[in-house]
Amino acid sequence: MPEFVVRVPHDTPAEPLFLAGDGDRFGHWRAAGVPLEPGGDGTFRVRLDLPDGEPHRFLVTRGHWRRAEADGTGRERAPRRVVPRGPGTLDVAVAGWGRTSVRYHHGFGSRFVTQPRTLAVYLPPGYDLEPARRFPVLYLHDGQNLFDAFTAFAGVPWGVDETTERAVRSGGVRPVVIVGVANSPDRLHEYGPQPGPDDRSRDYARFLVDEVKPFVDRTYRTLPDPAETGVGGSSMGGLISLYLCRWRPDVFGRCAAMSPSLWWDDAAFLRTLGADPDWLRTCRIWLDMGGREGATEASRRGNVRRARALARLLRRARADYHYCEDPHGGHDEAAWGWRFDPMLRFLLPQPPDRGYSLPASL
């Protein structure tokens, strides 16, 4: 039963430390996987019952992936690799904390929409370690709600970075760049296609397709093809994601429609879906709805009824889709954050013969 002895930089905050890594013994890459105990001599320790000769990968964290060990310069560190050979001591020296996994581009301007906004770009495990590799991209609306409590509605973020980090490291999801596009005071007009002069949805589509996506493809190592490009959101963001895949199948080939506002404009999306079904043959669609979404029982039943109707239409069209109905889910960030992991695993599954393939080091 080897003992892990962890030494950390002198300026490390006084907070719990953990090992996070492969399998049951390391917590399946939960950031707060295996707690370490203060050793009384400036070290942190834990003994683990690990089978001899069986390799494991792990990292040291401070309970969150944004506070995981880095290489000392703010860049990602390769997972450590250990192959136990009986009892003994494994010394682990942490060089520094916290790679910059989310990068911000504030005041991103546009010719098509009126208000500049912030782009928040999450870079997955492996981005720093494999400089020749390119990655699929998922664009998400209401980007201020994805990562940070101080910008999220009611202080509750989806936790997209933490969820994606664990899903990728555990081998269930392909490493993916996630771009959060903040909303604006024109949110309803930008996310809600409708007849009349108030409609801004086509302008918002051009903003994403002609300005945001080219910028992301220039700035980061992406796979720009439609099969590698997804778009998603919740509520009105879920609705506009469906429209974007319908309007621009040459750009978006994956869609996350979480609690989409299918009631908008007298359920126009449902009523007109059959008019141009060809895009469904090339788009992979995640659709979900919570059973507690709505201010009244009638509105809750209506939301579920419309989501089921869309699922039936997708089935009849032989679309590549998955419908998830959460009977206890509300219309809020916590519910969408809870469903983010299964959504990712459906939209961007890691091929079973690949797994988590990042290099490991001692």
N, C-alpha and C positions, 0 to 999 in steps of 0.2 A: 504494500500500500504506500505509494510514493507521497511525499509531502511537498507541496508547492510553497516556495518561499518567495514572496513578491516584494521588491524594493521599488519605491516610487520617488519622483522628483521631490525636492525639499519643499517646493511651493504648492504641493498637492493639497486642495482643500480638505478639511476634516469631514469626510462623508464616507459612507459605506463603499467598499470595493467588492468586485465580483469577478469570477471567471465566467466567460460565455463561450460555448463551443459546440462541438458535435455531440449528438446523441443524448441519451437520458442523463448520463453522468455529468454532462456540462450544460444541461438545460436547453438543448435544442436551439442554441443561439439566441435565447432570451438575453437581453442586455443585463438583467439582474438574475443571472442563472445560478451560480454557486457562490454563496457569500464567503468572504475571507474574514478571518479573525485577526485582530491586532496581535502582533507577537510580543509587544512590550519592549522590543529593541529597534523600533522603527520599521519593522517588516510586517507583512500580512501573510497569514498562513492558512492552509487547509490540507487535510489528507483525503485522498480519493481512492476508492477501491477500483482500480483499473486493471483489466486483464493484461497479462504480460504479452508483449509482442503486437498488441493491437494499436494501430496509430490513431491519434486524436489531434484535432486542431482546436485552438482556442485563442482568445484575447482577454486582456484585463480591461474592465470597464469600471466606471463610477455610477453604474446603474442605468445609463442611457447610452444609445449609440453615438449621440453627439459628444459624449464624454468618454468615449473609448480611447484606448491607448493609440497614439500616433507615432510617427518616426522621429519626433523631436523638432520638426520644421512645420508642423501643421498638415502634413500629408499622410495619406493612408499607410498603415503598416500591414505587411502580409501576416496572415494568421500564423501563430506559433504552431509547431508540430512536435508532438511528444510520442515516443514509443516506449512504454514502461518496461523495465527489466528488473522486476522485483522491488523490494523496498529501497528507499534512498531519498535524496533531496534533489529537487529540481529548482534551480535558482532562476528567477525571472526578474529582469531589470527593465522597468518602464522608462522610456526616453522622454515621453511627453504625452499630452492629452489632446484629443479633439481635432480630427481632420475637418476641413471645411467642406462638409457634404452638401450644404445648401448655399448657393451663391445668388446674390440679389442684384437686379438691374432696375434701379429706381428711375422714375420719370421717363419711361419708354414712350416716346411720342408716336404719332400716327397722322397720316393724311386722311384716314377714313373714319376714325372715331375722335370725339372732341377732347376727352380727358386723357392725358398721359397716365400711365399706371405702372405698377411694379410687376416685374417678372421674377419669380423665385424658382431657381433651377436646382433640383436635387440630382446629385451624381452618385451612382450606385457603387457598391464594393467592386473593386477591380478597375475603376476608372483611372486612378493614379498608377496602379501597378502594371497595367497592360496598355502602354501608350499606342500600340498599333490597332487596338480593338475599337470597333464602332458599336453603337448601342441603339436599340429601339427607343422611341420617344412616346410618352403619353402626355398630352396637353389637357390640363384641368382648369375649369372655370372657377370663379370665386376663390382665387389663389390665396387670398389673405387668410382663409380658414384652414389651410392644409397643414402648416408646420408649426406655427408659433402662437402661444396662448395670448400674447399681448396684442396681436392683430386679429385673432379669430373672434367670431361672433360669440358673445357671452363668455369669452375667455376659454372656450373649449375647442381646441384644434382637432382635426381628424387624426393627427399623429402619423401622417403619411411617411415621413422619413423613417421613424422607428419601425413601423410595420413593414415597409419595403425592405429595410436593412435585414431584418430577421428572415423574411420570406426568401430573399435572395441567398443569404448565407446558409439557410437550411436546405437549399437545393430545390425548392418548389417553384421558383419564379426566375425567369431570365433577368439578368441585370438590365435595368431600364432607367433612362433619364426621364425625370418627371418635371414638367414645366407648369407651374402655377401662375395663371394670369389673373391678376386682381380685378375685381369688378369696379363699377363706377356708379354715380348717381343715375345713369341711364340704363341700369341693369335690366329692368323689365323690358325696355324698348330694344335693347341689344340681344337679349336672350329669348324674346317672345315674338316670333314672326306673326304678322297680322296685316290686314289691308289698311291702307291709309298713310298719312304723312308722318305719324309717330313711329312707324317701323324703322328700326335701326339694325335689324338682324343681318341684312345683307352687307351692310357696312362693317359690322363686327366680323362677319365671315371673311371679308377681304383683309381686315386688320390681321386676323390670325394667319390666313393663307399667304398673303402677299408681303407681310411685314414681320410678324413674330416668327413664323417657321423659318424663313430664310435667315433671319438673325441667329436663331438657335443652331441651324445647320452650319452656318459659318463659324460660330463661336465654339461649338462643342462637337465631339466626334459622334455623329449620329448616323443611323441608317435611314435615309430620307424617303424610301419608297413607301407607298400606301400600306403594304402588308406589314410594315414595321412602324407605322404611325397611327396612334390612337388619340381619341378625344373623349373627354368625359366630364361629368359633373352631377350635381344633385338638384332636385326641384326644377326650377327654370333652367339651370345649368344642364340637367339631364335632358330636358326637352331640346335645347339648342344643339346638344351633342348629336341627337338623332337626326335633326335637320342637316347638320354639317356633313354627316356621313351620307345622307341622301343627296344633298346638293353637290358634294365634292368627293365622290368615290375615287377620283384620281389622286386624292390627297390623303384621305382617312380610311383605313381599312379595319379599325377596331373601335368599338364604342362602349363606354360605360354610362348607361342611363340609369342613374340611381334615383329612385322616387321621382321620375319625370312628371312634370306638370302637364299631363295629357289633357286636362280640362281646358287648357288655354285656347282661346278663340273658338269656343264651342266644339272642342275636341277635333280641331282641324287636322292634326297629324293623323289621327286614326281614320278620319273620314276620307282622307286623300291618299293613304298609303298605297292602295292598290293601283294608283295612276302611274307609278314609276317604280316597280318592284325590282328592277334589274340590279340595283346597288346592293340588295340583300344577298346576292350570290357571292359577293366579294368581301362582305363585312362580317366580322365576328362581334356579336353583341351580348353584353351583359345587361340584363334588365332586372330591377328589383323594386319592391314596395314593402312598406311596413304596415302592419295592421292597425296602428294607432296614429295614422297620419290624417289629421283633420280636426277641426274644432268641434264637430258634432258627429254623432254616430252615422248620420246619413252621409256626411262628407267623407268619413272614413270608408264606409262601404263603397261609395262612388269611386274613390281613388283605387281601391283594390279591384273593383269591377273593370275599370278602364285598363289597369295594368294586365289583368288576365286576358282582356280582349286583345291587347297588343301581342301578348304571348301566343294566343291562338293564331293570330294573323302571321306571326313569324313562323310558327310550326307549319301552317298551310303553305307558306312560301318556301319551305325547306331551308330556312335560314340557319346559319351556324350561330346558335344563341343558347343562353341559359337564363331561366327565370327563377329568381329567388324571392320567396315571400316570407318575411319575418313577422310573425303574428304579434310580437311585442315591440316592434320597432316604431319609434316616433319619427317626426319630421324634424330632425335635428342633427347637429354635427356628431354627437356621440354615436348615433345609430349608423350614420354613414361611415364613420371611422371604424366601427365594429365590423362592417361588411366589406371594408376595403381589402382585407387579406384574401377572402375567397374570390372577390372580383379579380384581383391581380392573378391569382392562380388559374382562373379560367381564361382571362384575356392573354396572358403571357406565360404559359406554362413552360417550365424547363423540360426539354426532352429527357425521358427517363434514363437514357444512356449517357447523359452529360453530367447531371448533378452540379454541385457547387465546385467549380473548376479553378478557382483562383490559386495562385502559387502559395505555398506555405514555407515558413522559415523557422529557424530555432530562435 
